[in-house]
Amino acid sequence: MSSTLPAARRPGPTQTLSAAEARRVALAAQGFADPRPTGRPGARALRRVLDRVGLFQIDSVNVLVRSHYLPLFSRLGSYPVEMLERAAYSPGRQLFEYWAHEASLVPVEVQPLLRWRMDQAADNSWGGMRRIAAEKPDLVAKVRATIAERGPLTAGELEAENGPRAPRSGPWWDWRESKLALEYLFWAGEVSTFDRRNFERRYDLTERVLPPEVIATPTPEPAVAYRELIRLSARSLGVATEPDLRDYFRLKPQQSKPAVAELVEEGALVPVTVEGWRDVAYLAADARMPRRVGATALLSPFDSLVWFRPRAERLFDFHYRLEIYTPAERRVYGYYVLPFLFRGQLVGRVDLKADRAAGVLRVPGAFAEPAVLATPLVPTGDGEEPVRGASARRRAFTAEAVAALAVELRALAAWLGLDGVEVGPNGDLAAPLSAALLTE
């Protein structure tokens, strides 16, 4: 059961939310109190999730599936991937790509609120882009003119005819100067992603990508845009500190703090204290506080519920770091590890890999969060022996969580077009998870 907090129950500046209440508010704001569709999810389900989360962060890593596809699966279950692709890359699109929270898919109606960032590209884009814009404006103009004449084009098609190969600008980059010019134009909002082919962007002029009514929307003053972005952040977070609100659209303190103050004055944000949080928190005036959240979900490492790691620690006592760039011998949990949400808590983490050649979803490791789950049952020669001292209730919760994880992994494998799930040896949940997957 879920409802908006009535005025009489809304915490005031001197009142306190318990840690559990804050978690439930946050989970409801992120869409985890909404029931999953019973049939094939459609456009209304997509819009509902968008209204909750506000944007999807894009990441290119494809060891499981690219990150921006996962938030919808986490909230809707199995859905047709083409539904998201149509929303982002087809005529009448609902989403566009831009630097919002990192590279993101953002609702098109938010574009006017990000024009201040586009206007500041000459000062705030990455160094190589700024250098090209300052030192070679003719090249930037040529790239834009080429897109205007021939677009949509990929960066590779542009590189074939625009400028010599640039020196390497750093250990991770080897872009031609035309690519840097193109990325500058993207940051400046002059070109946008028309679509993607094999994940490579095809760019076109923004006025040919976005709906005409969005292009015609007047540009708000920056201070107004900051305030409205914070309002959107508050809606998606439910209850949050000022740094949480600031991080959602990657604002700066001088942009976010006055905006928060204005929303408090307006009554859209209510200052509260949250048990265990050091900083003042702000509750969205229309936030919902369900009595319980029963959602089960595997979360992308870049899901908006956990992408700001300090907030994940405060909300869930969940210390989370992606170990992709950690040498294998120093990894604690694995290469691509997803948090596991069960009944309103992050109870474990699962290392996953889609082995497409073998048609298998591989689980190299599965790990319990010791603060939440009991140490799992230990297989012995005579069956399974509970760890000494663990309560029956806690062991039962652990068994239920493992069973739910097995169901979720089967569903994920099916959604990815894989035939089964195979669990490796790593982690204290590996053995009970293997057993649960054998149970029909």
MIKOL-176191 format. One line per 10 residues: their letters; for each residue x, y, z of N, C-alpha, C. Coordinates in steps of 0.2 Angstrom, whole numbers, plus 5000, padded with zeros to 4 digits. Example, Ala and Ser with C-alpha at 12.3 -4.5 7.8 and 13.67 -1.06 7.14 Angstrom:
<pts>
as	5066:4972:5039:5062:4978:5039:5066:4984:5039 | 5064:4989:5035:5068:4995:5036:5064:5000:5039
</pts>
This chain:
<pts>
msstlpaarr	5004:4994:5000:5000:5000:5000:5004:5006:5000 | 5003:5011:4996:5007:5017:4995:5002:5023:4995 | 5005:5029:4998:5001:5035:4997:5005:5041:4998 | 5003:5047:4995:5007:5053:4997:5006:5055:5004 | 5011:5057:5007:5011:5059:5014:5006:5065:5015 | 5000:5064:5019:4996:5070:5020:5000:5075:5024 | 4998:5081:5024:5001:5087:5027:5002:5085:5035 | 4997:5082:5038:4998:5081:5045:5003:5076:5047 | 5005:5072:5042:5010:5067:5043:5017:5069:5040 | 5017:5074:5037:5024:5076:5034:5029:5078:5039
pgptqtlsaa	5035:5075:5039:5039:5078:5044:5041:5085:5043 | 5042:5089:5049:5044:5095:5048:5051:5096:5049 | 5054:5102:5050:5062:5103:5050:5064:5100:5056 | 5061:5099:5062:5063:5096:5068:5061:5089:5069 | 5058:5086:5064:5055:5079:5064:5060:5074:5061 | 5059:5068:5062:5064:5063:5060:5061:5057:5056 | 5063:5055:5050:5062:5049:5047:5066:5044:5049 | 5064:5038:5051:5068:5032:5052:5072:5030:5046 | 5077:5026:5047:5081:5024:5041:5076:5020:5037 | 5072:5016:5040:5068:5011:5036:5063:5016:5032
earrvalaaq	5060:5021:5035:5055:5025:5031:5059:5029:5026 | 5065:5031:5027:5068:5034:5021:5069:5030:5015 | 5071:5023:5017:5072:5018:5012:5066:5017:5008 | 5060:5017:5011:5054:5016:5008:5052:5022:5003 | 5053:5028:5006:5051:5034:5002:5056:5034:4996 | 5062:5032:4996:5067:5032:4991:5065:5027:4986 | 5063:5021:4988:5061:5016:4983:5055:5017:4980 | 5050:5020:4983:5044:5022:4980:5045:5027:4974 | 5050:5032:4976:5051:5037:4971:5054:5035:4965 | 5058:5029:4966:5062:5026:4960:5058:5021:4957
gfadprptgr	5051:5020:4959:5047:5015:4955:5047:5008:4957 | 5050:5007:4963:5050:5000:4966:5044:4998:4970 | 5040:5003:4971:5033:5001:4975:5028:5000:4970 | 5029:5001:4963:5024:5000:4958:5024:4993:4956 | 5018:4990:4955:5018:4983:4953:5021:4982:4946 | 5024:4976:4945:5026:4975:4938:5020:4973:4934 | 5020:4975:4927:5015:4973:4923:5014:4965:4923 | 5008:4963:4922:5006:4956:4922:5007:4954:4915 | 5006:4958:4910:5007:4956:4903:5013:4959:4900 | 5013:4960:4893:5019:4963:4890:5019:4970:4891
pgaralrrvl	5024:4973:4894:5025:4980:4895:5024:4984:4889 | 5021:4990:4889:5020:4994:4883:5022:5001:4885 | 5020:5006:4880:5022:5013:4881:5020:5016:4887 | 5015:5014:4890:5012:5017:4896:5017:5015:4902 | 5019:5009:4902:5024:5007:4907:5031:5010:4907 | 5033:5011:4900:5039:5015:4899:5038:5022:4902 | 5033:5025:4901:5032:5032:4903:5032:5032:4911 | 5028:5027:4914:5028:5027:4921:5035:5027:4924 | 5039:5023:4921:5046:5022:4924:5050:5029:4923 | 5049:5032:4917:5053:5038:4916:5050:5043:4920
drvglfqids	5044:5043:4922:5041:5048:4927:5044:5047:4934 | 5046:5041:4935:5049:5040:4942:5057:5042:4942 | 5061:5039:4937:5068:5039:4937:5071:5046:4933 | 5067:5048:4929:5069:5054:4925:5074:5054:4920 | 5078:5049:4920:5083:5048:4915:5087:5041:4916 | 5090:5038:4910:5094:5032:4910:5101:5034:4909 | 5106:5032:4913:5113:5033:4911:5115:5027:4906 | 5119:5030:4901:5121:5026:4896:5128:5023:4898 | 5130:5017:4897:5136:5014:4897:5138:5009:4892 | 5144:5009:4889:5145:5005:4883:5147:4998:4885
vnvlvrshyl	5148:4996:4892:5150:4989:4893:5145:4984:4892 | 5146:4979:4888:5141:4974:4886:5143:4967:4888 | 5146:4967:4894:5148:4960:4896:5141:4956:4898 | 5136:4960:4900:5129:4957:4902:5125:4960:4897 | 5123:4966:4897:5119:4970:4893:5120:4977:4894 | 5120:4982:4889:5122:4989:4890:5117:4992:4896 | 5120:4996:4900:5117:4998:4906:5110:5001:4905 | 5109:5005:4900:5103:5009:4900:5097:5004:4898 | 5098:4998:4897:5092:4993:4896:5090:4990:4902 | 5094:4990:4907:5093:4987:4913:5088:4990:4918
plfsrlgsyp	5088:4997:4919:5083:5000:4923:5076:4998:4922 | 5074:4997:4916:5067:4995:4914:5066:4988:4916 | 5071:4984:4915:5070:4977:4917:5069:4976:4924 | 5073:4980:4928:5073:4980:4935:5066:4982:4938 | 5062:4986:4934:5056:4989:4937:5050:4985:4933 | 5051:4983:4927:5045:4980:4923:5046:4973:4922 | 5052:4970:4923:5053:4963:4921:5054:4963:4914 | 5053:4957:4911:5055:4956:4904:5050:4961:4899 | 5054:4965:4895:5050:4970:4891:5054:4970:4884 | 5050:4972:4879:5053:4972:4872:5059:4978:4872
vemleraays	5065:4976:4871:5070:4981:4870:5069:4986:4865 | 5065:4984:4859:5064:4989:4854:5059:4994:4857 | 5056:4993:4862:5051:4999:4865:5056:5004:4867 | 5061:5003:4870:5066:5008:4872:5069:5011:4866 | 5071:5007:4862:5075:5010:4856:5070:5014:4852 | 5064:5013:4851:5059:5017:4847:5059:5024:4851 | 5058:5023:4858:5057:5029:4862:5063:5034:4861 | 5069:5031:4860:5075:5035:4860:5077:5037:4852 | 5076:5033:4847:5079:5034:4841:5074:5034:4835 | 5068:5034:4836:5063:5034:4831:5059:5041:4830
pgrqlfeywa	5056:5042:4825:5052:5048:4824:5047:5049:4830 | 5046:5055:4832:5041:5056:4838:5044:5053:4844 | 5051:5053:4845:5055:5051:4850:5053:5054:4857 | 5053:5050:4862:5052:5053:4869:5058:5055:4873 | 5064:5052:4870:5070:5053:4874:5076:5055:4869 | 5081:5059:4872:5086:5061:4868:5093:5060:4872 | 5098:5059:4869:5105:5058:4872:5108:5065:4874 | 5110:5066:4880:5114:5071:4882:5118:5070:4888 | 5123:5075:4890:5126:5074:4896:5122:5077:4902 | 5118:5073:4905:5114:5074:4911:5117:5072:4917
heaslvpvev	5116:5065:4919:5120:5062:4924:5125:5058:4920 | 5131:5060:4918:5135:5057:4913:5131:5057:4907 | 5133:5052:4902:5130:5052:4896:5123:5048:4898 | 5117:5051:4895:5111:5049:4898:5106:5049:4892 | 5101:5045:4893:5094:5046:4889:5090:5050:4893 | 5087:5055:4891:5083:5060:4895:5077:5062:4891 | 5071:5063:4894:5065:5065:4891:5066:5071:4887 | 5063:5071:4881:5064:5077:4877:5062:5083:4880 | 5057:5083:4884:5054:5089:4887:5059:5092:4892 | 5064:5089:4894:5069:5091:4898:5075:5095:4895
qpllrwrmdq	5075:5095:4888:5080:5098:4884:5081:5105:4886 | 5076:5109:4886:5076:5116:4887:5080:5118:4894 | 5079:5113:4899:5082:5114:4905:5090:5113:4905 | 5092:5110:4900:5099:5109:4899:5103:5113:4895 | 5099:5118:4892:5102:5122:4887:5108:5127:4890 | 5107:5128:4896:5113:5132:4900:5119:5129:4899 | 5119:5122:4900:5125:5118:4899:5128:5118:4892 | 5123:5118:4888:5125:5118:4881:5129:5125:4879 | 5126:5130:4882:5128:5137:4881:5135:5138:4884 | 5137:5134:4889:5143:5134:4892:5149:5129:4889
aadnswggmr	5147:5126:4884:5152:5121:4881:5159:5124:4880 | 5160:5130:4878:5166:5133:4877:5170:5133:4883 | 5167:5134:4889:5171:5134:4895:5171:5128:4899 | 5166:5123:4898:5165:5118:4903:5165:5111:4900 | 5166:5110:4893:5167:5104:4890:5174:5101:4892 | 5175:5095:4890:5182:5092:4891:5187:5096:4887 | 5193:5095:4890:5199:5099:4887:5200:5099:4880 | 5200:5093:4877:5201:5092:4870:5196:5095:4866 | 5190:5095:4868:5184:5099:4864:5185:5106:4865 | 5187:5109:4871:5188:5116:4871:5194:5118:4867
riaaekpdlv	5199:5114:4867:5205:5116:4863:5203:5116:4855 | 5199:5111:4853:5197:5112:4846:5193:5118:4844 | 5188:5119:4849:5184:5125:4848:5188:5131:4848 | 5193:5132:4852:5196:5138:4852:5202:5139:4847 | 5205:5133:4845:5211:5134:4841:5209:5132:4833 | 5203:5129:4832:5201:5127:4825:5194:5128:4824 | 5191:5134:4825:5184:5135:4824:5182:5134:4817 | 5187:5134:4812:5185:5133:4805:5183:5125:4804 | 5187:5121:4808:5186:5114:4808:5179:5112:4811 | 5177:5116:4817:5171:5114:4820:5165:5116:4815
akvratiaer	5166:5122:4812:5161:5125:4807:5160:5120:4801 | 5166:5117:4799:5166:5112:4793:5162:5106:4795 | 5163:5103:4801:5160:5097:4804:5153:5099:4804 | 5151:5104:4807:5143:5106:4807:5140:5106:4800 | 5144:5110:4796:5141:5110:4789:5141:5104:4785 | 5145:5099:4787:5145:5092:4784:5139:5089:4786 | 5138:5089:4793:5132:5086:4796:5125:5089:4793 | 5125:5096:4792:5119:5099:4789:5118:5097:4782 | 5123:5096:4778:5123:5094:4771:5121:5086:4771 | 5125:5082:4774:5124:5075:4773:5121:5071:4779
gpltagelea	5120:5074:4785:5118:5070:4790:5112:5066:4789 | 5111:5060:4793:5115:5058:4799:5121:5055:4797 | 5126:5056:4801:5133:5053:4800:5136:5050:4806 | 5140:5045:4806:5144:5043:4811:5150:5047:4812 | 5154:5046:4817:5160:5050:4818:5165:5047:4813 | 5165:5040:4812:5169:5037:4807:5169:5040:4800 | 5162:5041:4798:5161:5044:4791:5164:5051:4791 | 5163:5055:4796:5166:5061:4797:5174:5061:4796 | 5177:5057:4800:5184:5056:4801:5187:5055:4794 | 5184:5052:4789:5186:5050:4783:5188:5057:4779
engpraprsg	5185:5062:4780:5186:5068:4776:5187:5074:4780 | 5188:5074:4787:5189:5080:4790:5195:5080:4794 | 5200:5083:4792:5206:5084:4796:5211:5078:4797 | 5217:5080:4798:5222:5075:4800:5221:5071:4806 | 5224:5066:4807:5223:5062:4814:5227:5066:4819 | 5223:5067:4825:5226:5071:4830:5231:5067:4834 | 5236:5070:4838:5240:5066:4842:5235:5064:4848 | 5237:5058:4851:5234:5056:4857:5233:5061:4862 | 5227:5062:4865:5226:5067:4870:5227:5064:4877 | 5227:5058:4878:5228:5055:4884:5228:5047:4884
pwwdwreskl	5229:5043:4889:5229:5036:4888:5223:5033:4886 | 5217:5036:4887:5211:5032:4885:5208:5035:4878 | 5211:5040:4875:5208:5043:4869:5213:5043:4863 | 5210:5042:4857:5214:5042:4851:5209:5044:4846 | 5206:5050:4847:5201:5053:4842:5204:5057:4837 | 5202:5057:4831:5204:5062:4826:5201:5069:4828 | 5204:5074:4825:5201:5081:4827:5194:5082:4825 | 5192:5079:4820:5185:5079:4818:5180:5076:4823 | 5182:5071:4826:5178:5068:4831:5178:5073:4837 | 5183:5076:4839:5183:5081:4845:5179:5086:4843
aleylfwage	5179:5089:4837:5174:5094:4835:5167:5092:4835 | 5166:5086:4833:5159:5083:4833:5157:5083:4840 | 5161:5080:4845:5159:5080:4852:5158:5086:4855 | 5162:5091:4853:5160:5098:4855:5153:5101:4853 | 5152:5099:4847:5145:5101:4844:5140:5098:4848 | 5141:5092:4850:5136:5088:4854:5135:5091:4861 | 5141:5092:4864:5140:5096:4870:5137:5102:4870 | 5138:5106:4865:5135:5113:4864:5128:5112:4861 | 5125:5106:4860:5118:5105:4858:5117:5107:4851 | 5122:5108:4847:5120:5109:4840:5119:5103:4836
vstfdrrnfe	5122:5097:4838:5120:5091:4835:5118:5086:4840 | 5114:5081:4839:5111:5076:4843:5112:5069:4840 | 5111:5064:4844:5111:5057:4842:5105:5056:4838 | 5105:5055:4831:5100:5053:4827:5097:5046:4829 | 5102:5041:4829:5101:5034:4831:5108:5031:4832 | 5108:5025:4833:5115:5021:4834:5115:5015:4830 | 5121:5013:4827:5122:5007:4823:5127:5004:4826 | 5126:4998:4829:5131:4994:4833:5134:4998:4838 | 5130:5002:4841:5131:5006:4847:5135:5013:4845 | 5137:5013:4839:5140:5020:4836:5135:5025:4835
rrydltervl	5136:5031:4837:5131:5036:4836:5131:5038:4829 | 5125:5040:4826:5124:5044:4820:5121:5051:4822 | 5125:5056:4820:5123:5063:4822:5119:5066:4817 | 5115:5071:4819:5112:5075:4815:5111:5082:4818 | 5109:5087:4815:5107:5093:4818:5102:5092:4823 | 5102:5096:4829:5097:5095:4834:5090:5097:4832 | 5090:5102:4828:5083:5104:4825:5080:5099:4821 | 5084:5094:4818:5081:5088:4814:5080:5082:4819 | 5082:5082:4825:5082:5076:4829:5076:5077:4834 | 5076:5083:4837:5071:5084:4843:5064:5086:4840
ppeviatptp	5058:5084:4843:5052:5086:4841:5052:5094:4840 | 5048:5097:4835:5048:5104:4834:5045:5108:4840 | 5041:5105:4844:5038:5109:4850:5043:5109:4855 | 5048:5105:4855:5054:5106:4860:5058:5111:4858 | 5060:5111:4851:5064:5116:4848:5061:5123:4849 | 5055:5123:4849:5051:5130:4850:5050:5132:4857 | 5052:5128:4862:5051:5130:4869:5056:5135:4871 | 5054:5141:4874:5058:5146:4876:5064:5143:4881 | 5070:5146:4880:5075:5144:4885:5074:5148:4891 | 5074:5144:4897:5073:5147:4903:5079:5150:4906
epavayreli	5079:5155:4910:5085:5158:4913:5089:5152:4917 | 5095:5152:4917:5099:5147:4921:5096:5145:4928 | 5095:5151:4932:5093:5150:4939:5086:5146:4939 | 5082:5147:4934:5075:5144:4933:5077:5136:4932 | 5081:5135:4927:5083:5128:4925:5086:5124:4931 | 5090:5127:4934:5093:5124:4940:5088:5122:4945 | 5083:5126:4946:5078:5125:4951:5073:5119:4949 | 5072:5119:4942:5067:5114:4939:5071:5107:4939 | 5077:5107:4938:5081:5101:4938:5081:5098:4945 | 5082:5103:4950:5082:5100:4957:5075:5098:4959
rlsarslgva	5070:5101:4956:5063:5098:4957:5062:5091:4954 | 5065:5090:4948:5065:5083:4945:5069:5078:4949 | 5075:5081:4952:5079:5076:4956:5075:5074:4962 | 5072:5079:4965:5068:5078:4971:5062:5073:4970 | 5059:5073:4965:5054:5069:4963:5056:5062:4962 | 5062:5061:4959:5065:5054:4958:5069:5051:4964 | 5071:5055:4969:5074:5053:4975:5069:5052:4981 | 5064:5056:4981:5060:5056:4987:5062:5059:4993 | 5067:5057:4996:5071:5061:5001:5078:5060:5000 | 5081:5066:5001:5088:5067:4999:5092:5073:5002
tepdlrdyfr	5098:5072:5002:5102:5078:5005:5104:5082:4999 | 5106:5088:5000:5108:5093:4995:5113:5090:4990 | 5118:5087:4992:5123:5084:4987:5119:5078:4983 | 5115:5074:4986:5111:5069:4982:5107:5073:4976 | 5104:5078:4978:5100:5082:4973:5104:5085:4968 | 5110:5087:4970:5114:5091:4965:5117:5085:4960 | 5119:5079:4963:5122:5074:4959:5118:5072:4953 | 5111:5072:4954:5107:5069:4949:5108:5071:4942 | 5108:5078:4941:5110:5081:4935:5117:5084:4935 | 5121:5082:4939:5128:5085:4940:5128:5092:4940
lkpqqskpav	5125:5095:4944:5125:5102:4945:5131:5104:4950 | 5133:5110:4950:5138:5113:4955:5134:5116:4961 | 5138:5116:4967:5135:5118:4973:5132:5125:4972 | 5135:5130:4969:5133:5137:4968:5126:5137:4963 | 5125:5131:4960:5119:5131:4956:5113:5127:4960 | 5115:5122:4964:5110:5118:4967:5108:5121:4974 | 5112:5124:4978:5110:5127:4984:5105:5132:4984 | 5106:5137:4980:5100:5142:4980:5094:5139:4977 | 5094:5134:4972:5088:5131:4970:5085:5127:4975 | 5088:5124:4980:5085:5120:4985:5082:5125:4990
aelveegalv	5085:5130:4991:5082:5135:4996:5076:5138:4993 | 5075:5139:4987:5069:5142:4983:5064:5137:4984 | 5065:5130:4983:5060:5125:4983:5058:5124:4990 | 5062:5125:4995:5060:5125:5002:5055:5130:5004 | 5057:5136:5001:5053:5142:5002:5046:5141:4999 | 5046:5138:4993:5040:5137:4990:5035:5131:4993 | 5039:5127:4997:5035:5121:5000:5036:5115:4996 | 5039:5115:4991:5040:5109:4987:5045:5104:4990 | 5050:5107:4994:5054:5102:4998:5053:5104:5005 | 5053:5099:5010:5052:5099:5017:5059:5097:5020
pvtvegwrdv	5062:5101:5024:5068:5099:5027:5066:5094:5033 | 5070:5089:5033:5069:5084:5038:5076:5081:5041 | 5076:5077:5046:5082:5074:5048:5080:5066:5047 | 5085:5062:5045:5084:5055:5044:5089:5052:5049 | 5086:5047:5052:5090:5043:5057:5097:5040:5054 | 5102:5042:5057:5109:5040:5054:5112:5044:5049 | 5108:5049:5046:5111:5053:5041:5114:5060:5045 | 5120:5061:5043:5123:5067:5046:5121:5074:5043 | 5119:5074:5037:5117:5081:5034:5109:5081:5034 | 5107:5087:5034:5100:5089:5033:5097:5085:5027
aylaadarmp	5091:5083:5027:5088:5080:5021:5082:5084:5019 | 5080:5083:5013:5074:5086:5010:5069:5081:5007 | 5063:5081:5010:5058:5077:5008:5054:5080:5002 | 5053:5077:4996:5048:5080:4991:5041:5080:4994 | 5038:5086:4993:5031:5087:4996:5026:5082:4994 | 5027:5079:4988:5022:5074:4986:5025:5067:4986 | 5030:5066:4990:5033:5059:4991:5028:5054:4994 | 5029:5048:4992:5025:5043:4994:5029:5039:4999 | 5026:5036:5005:5029:5032:5010:5025:5026:5010 | 5027:5020:5006:5023:5014:5007:5024:5011:5014
rrvgatalls	5019:5007:5016:5020:5003:5022:5025:4998:5021 | 5026:4995:5015:5031:4990:5014:5033:4991:5006 | 5039:4988:5004:5041:4988:4997:5043:4981:4996 | 5040:4977:4992:5041:4970:4991:5045:4968:4985 | 5048:4974:4982:5051:4973:4975:5057:4968:4976 | 5058:4964:4970:5064:4960:4969:5067:4963:4963 | 5074:4964:4963:5077:4967:4956:5084:4966:4957 | 5087:4965:4951:5094:4965:4950:5095:4972:4947 | 5100:4976:4950:5101:4983:4948:5107:4984:4944 | 5107:4988:4938:5113:4990:4935:5117:4994:4939
pfdslvwfrp	5124:4993:4938:5129:4997:4942:5127:5004:4941 | 5124:5006:4936:5122:5013:4935:5115:5015:4935 | 5111:5011:4939:5104:5012:4941:5104:5018:4945 | 5099:5023:4944:5099:5029:4948:5097:5028:4955 | 5095:5022:4957:5095:5020:4964:5101:5020:4968 | 5107:5018:4964:5113:5017:4968:5119:5021:4964 | 5118:5025:4959:5123:5027:4955:5127:5032:4960 | 5124:5036:4965:5128:5040:4969:5130:5036:4975 | 5136:5033:4975:5138:5028:4980:5137:5031:4987 | 5139:5037:4989:5138:5039:4996:5130:5038:4998
raerlfdfhy	5126:5040:4994:5119:5039:4995:5117:5032:4996 | 5119:5027:4992:5118:5020:4993:5121:5018:5000 | 5126:5020:5002:5129:5018:5009:5124:5021:5014 | 5122:5027:5013:5117:5030:5019:5110:5026:5019 | 5108:5025:5013:5101:5022:5013:5101:5014:5014 | 5106:5011:5012:5106:5003:5012:5112:5000:5016 | 5116:5005:5019:5123:5002:5022:5126:4998:5017 | 5126:5000:5011:5129:4996:5005:5135:4999:5002 | 5141:4997:5003:5147:5000:5001:5148:4996:4994 | 5148:5000:4988:5148:4998:4982:5153:5001:4977
rleiytpaer	5157:4997:4974:5162:5000:4969:5162:4995:4964 | 5162:4998:4957:5163:4994:4952:5170:4992:4951 | 5171:4986:4949:5178:4983:4949:5181:4982:4942 | 5178:4985:4937:5180:4983:4930:5187:4985:4929 | 5189:4991:4932:5196:4993:4931:5201:4991:4936 | 5199:4987:4941:5203:4984:4946:5206:4978:4943 | 5213:4977:4944:5216:4970:4942:5212:4964:4945 | 5212:4959:4941:5208:4953:4942:5210:4951:4949 | 5216:4950:4951:5218:4947:4957:5216:4952:4963 | 5214:4958:4962:5213:4962:4968:5205:4963:4968
rvygyyvlpf	5201:4960:4964:5194:4961:4964:5191:4957:4970 | 5186:4960:4974:5183:4957:4979:5177:4953:4977 | 5173:4956:4972:5167:4953:4971:5167:4950:4963 | 5170:4954:4959:5170:4952:4952:5170:4958:4947 | 5170:4956:4941:5171:4961:4935:5164:4965:4934 | 5158:4962:4934:5152:4966:4933:5147:4964:4938 | 5147:4968:4943:5143:4965:4949:5137:4969:4950 | 5131:4966:4950:5124:4970:4951:5122:4969:4958 | 5120:4974:4961:5116:4974:4968:5110:4970:4967 | 5108:4966:4972:5102:4963:4972:5097:4966:4977
lfrgqlvgrv	5091:4968:4975:5086:4971:4980:5081:4966:4981 | 5079:4965:4988:5074:4960:4990:5071:4963:4996 | 5064:4964:4995:5060:4967:5000:5063:4973:5003 | 5065:4978:4999:5066:4984:5001:5073:4985:5004 | 5078:4980:5003:5084:4980:5006:5089:4978:5000 | 5095:4980:5000:5100:4977:4996:5104:4972:5000 | 5102:4965:4998:5104:4960:5002:5110:4956:4999 | 5112:4957:4993:5117:4954:4990:5120:4957:4984 | 5125:4954:4981:5128:4956:4975:5130:4950:4970 | 5129:4951:4964:5130:4945:4959:5134:4947:4953
dlkadraagv	5139:4944:4952:5144:4945:4947:5141:4941:4941 | 5140:4945:4935:5136:4942:4930:5139:4943:4923 | 5139:4938:4919:5141:4938:4912:5137:4934:4907 | 5135:4938:4902:5131:4934:4896:5136:4931:4892 | 5136:4924:4892:5140:4920:4888:5136:4919:4881 | 5136:4923:4877:5131:4923:4871:5133:4917:4866 | 5140:4915:4866:5142:4910:4862:5139:4903:4865 | 5139:4902:4871:5137:4896:4874:5129:4896:4876 | 5126:4902:4875:5119:4903:4877:5118:4902:4884 | 5122:4905:4888:5122:4904:4896:5123:4911:4899
lrvpgafaep	5119:4912:4904:5120:4917:4909:5125:4915:4914 | 5131:4917:4915:5135:4915:4919:5135:4919:4926 | 5136:4916:4931:5136:4919:4938:5143:4917:4941 | 5148:4921:4940:5155:4919:4943:5155:4919:4950 | 5150:4924:4953:5150:4924:4960:5144:4927:4963 | 5142:4925:4969:5136:4928:4972:5137:4928:4979 | 5136:4934:4982:5138:4936:4989:5132:4939:4993 | 5132:4937:4999:5127:4940:5004:5130:4946:5007 | 5125:4951:5009:5127:4956:5013:5126:4954:5020 | 5132:4954:5024:5131:4951:5030:5127:4955:5035
avlatplvpt	5126:4961:5034:5122:4965:5039:5115:4963:5038 | 5113:4960:5032:5106:4959:5031:5104:4952:5031 | 5108:4948:5027:5107:4940:5027:5111:4937:5032 | 5108:4931:5034:5111:4926:5038:5117:4923:5034 | 5122:4921:5037:5127:4917:5033:5123:4910:5031 | 5124:4909:5024:5119:4904:5021:5121:4897:5024 | 5116:4892:5023:5117:4886:5025:5123:4883:5022 | 5127:4879:5026:5133:4876:5024:5132:4868:5022 | 5133:4867:5015:5132:4860:5013:5137:4855:5017 | 5134:4849:5020:5139:4844:5023:5137:4838:5020
gdgeepvrga	5141:4833:5022:5140:4826:5019:5133:4823:5021 | 5130:4826:5026:5123:4823:5028:5118:4828:5026 | 5119:4833:5022:5114:4838:5020:5116:4845:5021 | 5112:4849:5025:5114:4856:5026:5114:4857:5033 | 5119:4861:5036:5119:4863:5043:5119:4870:5044 | 5114:4873:5047:5114:4880:5049:5119:4882:5053 | 5122:4888:5051:5127:4891:5055:5125:4892:5062 | 5129:4890:5067:5128:4891:5074:5126:4898:5076 | 5121:4899:5079:5119:4905:5082:5114:4909:5078 | 5113:4907:5071:5109:4911:5067:5102:4910:5068
sarrraftae	5097:4915:5069:5090:4914:5071:5087:4910:5065 | 5082:4907:5067:5078:4903:5062:5074:4908:5057 | 5072:4914:5060:5069:4919:5055:5074:4922:5050 | 5080:4923:5052:5085:4926:5048:5087:4921:5043 | 5087:4915:5045:5089:4909:5040:5083:4909:5035 | 5077:4909:5037:5072:4909:5032:5072:4915:5027 | 5073:4921:5030:5074:4926:5025:5079:4925:5020 | 5085:4923:5022:5090:4921:5018:5088:4916:5012 | 5085:4911:5014:5082:4906:5010:5077:4909:5005 | 5073:4913:5007:5068:4916:5003:5071:4921:4998
avaalavelr	5077:4925:5000:5080:4929:4996:5084:4925:4990 | 5087:4920:4992:5091:4916:4987:5086:4913:4982 | 5080:4911:4984:5075:4908:4980:5072:4913:4975 | 5072:4919:4977:5069:4925:4973:5075:4927:4968 | 5081:4927:4970:5087:4928:4966:5087:4923:4960 | 5086:4917:4962:5086:4912:4957:5080:4913:4951 | 5074:4915:4954:5069:4917:4949:5071:4923:4945 | 5074:4928:4948:5076:4934:4944:5081:4932:4939 | 5086:4928:4941:5091:4926:4936:5088:4922:4930 | 5084:4918:4931:5080:4914:4926:5077:4919:4921
alaawlgldg	5073:4924:4924:5070:4929:4920:5075:4933:4916 | 5080:4935:4919:5085:4939:4916:5088:4935:4910 | 5090:4929:4911:5093:4924:4906:5088:4924:4900 | 5081:4923:4901:5076:4922:4896:5076:4929:4892 | 5076:4934:4896:5075:4941:4892:5081:4942:4888 | 5087:4940:4890:5093:4940:4885:5093:4935:4880 | 5089:4931:4880:5089:4926:4874:5094:4920:4876 | 5095:4919:4882:5100:4914:4884:5096:4908:4887 | 5099:4902:4886:5095:4896:4888:5095:4894:4895 | 5100:4896:4899:5101:4894:4906:5105:4898:4910
vevgpngdla	5106:4896:4916:5110:4900:4921:5115:4895:4924 | 5121:4897:4924:5126:4893:4927:5130:4897:4933 | 5131:4894:4939:5134:4897:4944:5141:4895:4946 | 5145:4900:4946:5152:4898:4948:5153:4897:4955 | 5159:4896:4957:5161:4894:4964:5161:4900:4969 | 5162:4906:4967:5164:4912:4971:5158:4914:4975 | 5159:4916:4981:5154:4919:4986:5150:4914:4990 | 5148:4917:4996:5144:4913:5001:5137:4911:4999 | 5135:4914:4993:5128:4912:4991:5128:4908:4985 | 5134:4906:4983:5135:4902:4977:5132:4895:4977
aplsaallte	5133:4891:4983:5131:4885:4984:5123:4885:4985 | 5120:4889:4989:5113:4889:4990:5109:4891:4983 | 5113:4896:4980:5110:4898:4973:5110:4893:4968 | 5115:4889:4968:5115:4883:4963:5110:4878:4965 | 5109:4877:4971:5103:4872:4973:5096:4875:4971 | 5095:4882:4972:5089:4885:4971:5087:4884:4964 | 5093:4885:4959:5091:4885:4952:5090:4878:4950 | 5091:4873:4953:5090:4866:4952:5082:4865:4953 | 5079:4869:4957:5072:4868:4960:5068:4871:4954 | 5063:4867:4952:5058:4869:4947:5053:4873:4950
</pts>
